[in-house]
């Protein structure tokens, strides 16, 4: 049964809040889609890399062709901060847009969402940290991902860091959900190989964590299962042939499905442990979650109910059991040529982190992980001591063999 038909049968009666427009050259529909939202003026948000690849200009051209006035903000940065959002808001106030379009990775999409919060509701980003704090309507938003990983195009949360404290703020509101996501796999061909790998691993992690988290439900599990069935084999196919547009399409669609799974549930301890690795050692998010996910799955699988859920997920992807699932997740890093041990990653000094790790680094990472919101939804409760044990396993692993 095709994945789309399978999802329809599993989530009968559920209509996602975001309309998915999928297919090669789907970007050509952008002008028509924006005009359908009764817009004359559009704010187009992107980043320098996407602009250098020519995608921003093509998007602007399709919007112009539909008779729309387009103002561009092309300075979204990786891991956007409140300064990025404030700069975008300044451009929006001059342009007075009726719709916001973002094209790029999760950072561009999050910058646009953050701008939407402040432009329509005022105040500062910190005012919206949490859920449902926007009191006024927000502008219609079209998301055009150029990476297959974050799932931001189907989620109502913006992740924005405080520029001073570096604290990441998850700002969520149903009004921030993109009305439309344009999924054009051709846009992902310009990703650097490492970016393509890290974003794909992030999407796979989203599916695995959403499938077992404490907020799991029939809708989220249907999307997570469909996502995993698409993304795991597609990642392998893409690594074999980076020009495989079918594989990239499956990854892009699977990432959007994983985003829908998160939107209807939540994540878990892999994300809770990954965020401190990124904040402390600047390890790319997709790499960080890929490092921690096998250890977290092994930890969670000690709970019998969660073990059965992982078994269902494994079998859906043609894997024999939970141990094979863990091996496959770890193998993703090997395929991507990314270290599975954070101690092997070069630090700021150029030496591997394992050689320069301070004695209190792991307890500090664990203390930070214990404050992460996503960890509260892990299927097996996780204490600061448990987080410390997970980090020690990750830093000690060489040829890790799961139980």
N, C-alpha and C positions, 0 to 999 in steps of 0.2 A: 504494500500500500504506500503511495507517495506520502512524504512527510506532511505536506499541506493538508491532505485528506485525513491523515491520522490525527493531526491536531484538531481539525474540525470536529471529528468524532469524539475526541477526548474532552474538548472544552465547549461542547454544544451549549448554546445559550449565552456564551461569554463573548462579548465584543471588546477587543482591546481599545483603549483610549486613543492609541496612535494608529493612524492609517498607514499601512506599509505599501509603498509603491516600489516594486522590485523588478530588476532585470537589467541586462546590459543596455547602456544608453538611456537609462531611466532619467538621468540628469536633464535630458532634453525636455522633459515635462515640467521642469521647475517653474518656468514663467506662468504656464497655465495653472499650475497648482497654487502659486502665490496669488494670482489674480482671482482665483475662486474664493479666496478669503476676504474679498472686498477691500483689497489693498491698492493704493496708488503709490505709496512710498514704502520702500523696503530698506532695512538696515541689514547689510550682508557682513557677517562676522567670519573671519578665517585667521590663518596664521601665516608667517613668512614661508614656511616650507610648502604649504598647500598652494600659496600664491606663486612660488618659484616653479612648481610643477604645472602651473597653468590652469588649475581647477577653479580658482577664484574668478579668473577672468571669464572662463566659459560659463560659470554660474551667472555672473553679472550679465553676460551677453544674452542668455536665455530670459532673464528677468527684463532686460531692456526691450527685447523683441516682443514681450507681452505688453509693452506700453507702460512699464513701471519705472519710477524714479528710484535709482539705487545709490545709497551711500555706503561706502565700505569702511570697515574697521578690520585691518589685517595684522594687528599686533598682538593677538592672543599668544600666550606663552605656555610651554609645558608646565604642568602643575600650577594652574593659574592662581594668582593671589588677588587680594582685595584691590591692589593697585591696577591690575589688568582690568578688573571689572569697572573700577572708577573711570579709567580712561575710555572704556567702551561706552559708559553712560554719558560721558561728556560729548562724544560723537552723536549718540542717540538724541540728546537734548537739542542739538543743532539741527538734526535731520528730521525730527518729529515723525518717526516711522509708524506705520499702521500694522506692520508685520515684521518679525525678525526671522532671518534665515541664517543658519550657521552651517558652514562646510569645513570639515576637517576631522581631527580626532576628538577624543573626549574633552581635551583641554579647550578647544574652540567652542564646543557645544556647551561646556560648563560656563565659560566666560559669557556666552550669549544668554544663558539662563540667568546667571547672576545679574547681568545688565537688565534683564526683563523684570526681575524682582525690584530693583532700586528705581528704574525708570518709571515704573507704573505705581509703585507703592511708597517710594521715598525711603529716607533713612539710610542705614548702612547694612552691609552684608551680615554682620553679626546679629542684626535684629531678626533675621530669618533662620538662624541656626536652630534646627529642630524640624518640626513638621507642622504645616498648616498655619503659618504665621502671617501670610499675606492676606490683607483685609480687602483689597481692591482687585478688580479684574486685571488680568495680565494680557499682553499682546499675543495674538496667534504666533506660533513658533513652528518653523519647518527645519528639521534636522537632516543634514546630508553627511553621513559618516564617510570618511575616506580610509578608515582603518576598520578591521573586523575584530573588535574586541571589547570595547568599554560597555556597549549596550546603552550608552547615555541617550541614544536616539529614541528609546522607548521607556525612559524613566523620568520621574518628576523631581529628581534630586539634582542639585548643583553641588559639586565638591570644590570649595574655594578655600585657600589657605589665608590666614591672617598674615599680612605682609610683615608685621612686626614680630609676632610670637611664633609664626610658622605653624600654628595650630590649624589642622584641616577642619573646616566646618561643613557638615552635611546639611544643606538647606533644601527642604522638600516641601512641596505643596502641589495638590492636584492641578492647580491652575498653571503650573510650570511645565506640565507634560506636553511634549511636542504634539501638535495636531496631526502632523504628517512626517513620516520618515522616508526619504528617498534613498533606496538601496541599489546603487549602481556598482556592480563588482569591478567594472573597468577602472573606477577611481582608485581601487586598492592596489593596482599594478605598480604605482609609483612609490609605494612604501619601501623604505630601505629594508633589506632582509631581516635585520635584527628587530626593527619595529614591527614588521609583519609577524615575526615569531612571538614576540612578547605580548602583542595584543591578542593573538590567537590563544595563547596559553591563559590569558586573563579571561577570555570568553569561556573556555573549557572549565576554568575554576568557578566561574559564576554558575554554570549549569550544575556542577557537582555540589556546590555549597547550597544553592537554592533547593536542590532536590531533598536534602536531609535536614534543613534548618527547622527550628521549632515552630516557625510560622508556615510551614509547608501546607499546601491544600491541593485540591484536585486540579485547579487551574494552574497554579505555579508548577506543580509536578509534571503536568502535560507539556508545558513549554520547556521546562528544564530537560525532560527526557528527550524531546524532539531536538533540542539544541545539542545535547551530548551526542546523539546519534549522527548529527550532521558534522559537528566540529571535530570530533576525535579523528575519524578517517580522513576528513578534508585537510586537516593540518598535515598529516603524513603525505597526502598527495601533493600539497603545495610545496612542501620541503623537497620532494622529489623533482617537481616541475613547477618553478615559480610562475610560469606563464599559463598554468592550468586555470582557465577562467571559471570552469565549473566548480573546482575546488574552492576558489576564492568566493564564488557566489554562495556556496554552502556555508563557508565561514561567516560571511557577512549576514546571511539570513539567520544562521545559528546564533550569532552574537545578538541580533535583535530579539530572537526568541528568549535568550538567556536574560536580556534586559527586562522582558515582559515577566519572566519568572521572578526576578528580583522585585519588580514593581508590585507583584502580588504576594511576595513573601519577604525574604531577607537573605543574608549571607551567614558567615560563621567565623571560626577561629583562624582559617587560613588568611583571611583578610585582616583579622585583628593582629596577627603576627607579622604580616607583610608590611603594614603601614609603618611600624617603628624601624624596620630595616631600610625602608626608603628614606624616612626622615633622618635617621642617624648616619647611614652610610651611602645615601644617594643611589641605592640599588633600584633600577627601573621597576615600576610596580608589577608589570607582568612577570618579570623574572623573579621578583620576591615572592609572589603568590605561588609561582611554579615550584620554587624551592620548598616552601612550607606545606603545600597541599598533600604530598604523599605522607608526611609525618602526621598531619592532622587527620587524614583518612584512617591511618593505622590506629591512631589514638581513639577516634570515634567508633571504629569498628569493634572495639572491645565491648560496646553496648550491644546486646543482642538485637534489639529492634532496629538500630541504625545499621548493623551489619546486614540485615535483610534488605534494607533500603539500598545500600551500596550494591548488594548482590543483584537486585532488580536493574539498577543502572548499568552494571557491568554486562549482564546478559543482553540488555537492549542494544549494546554496542558490539556484541559478538565475543565478549570476554568470558572466560570460564568461571571466574570467581573474584573475590575481593582482593586476594593477593595479586592476581593478574591485573586487576584494575589499578592497584597501587604501582605495580611495575610499569604499566602503560603511562601513567601520569608522570612518573620519574623519567621514563624514556623520552617524553616530550622535550625535556631539557637537553638530552643527548642529541636528539634530532636537530635542535636549534643551536647546538654547539655552545650552550650556556652552562656554566658551572652549577652543579647540584649542591655544592657546599659553599655557603657564603664566605667561608674562610679562604677560598681560592680566588675571590674577586679582588682585584687591585683596589687599594684604598687611595686616599689623597696623596700619600707618600710614594705611591707606585708599587709598594710592597703588598703582598696578599694580606687581606684583613686578618687572617688567622695568625700572622706573624706579629701583628701590631695591636692585637685586641687587648684592651685594658681589662684588668681582673674584674672590674665591676660592670663591664659592658653588658654581659648577658642578664644579670639581675635588673639592670636599668631597662633593657629591652623588654623583659618580662613585665616590669612594673608599668611600662607604657602600654603594652598589649592588653593588660588587665583593665585599662581605661577605655579601650576601643568599644564602640557601641555594637559593632557587628558580632563581637565575641559573645554578647549576651544571648544571641540566638543560636549558638552552637548546640547541636543535639545532645552532646555530653557536656555537663558543666565543666568549666575550665577556670582554675584558680591561678594566681600569680605563680605559684610553685609549679603547676602544670605547664604554664607557658615557658617557664625557665627550662623545664625538662625537654620541651619541644625544641627550643633553641639549641640546647646542648646536643641533642640528636642531630640537628641540621649541621652544626659546626663540626661534629665528630664524624659525619657520614663519609665513608669511602666505600663504594660498592655496596651501598645500603640494601639490605635484604629485609623486607617487611615480614612481620610475624604472620 
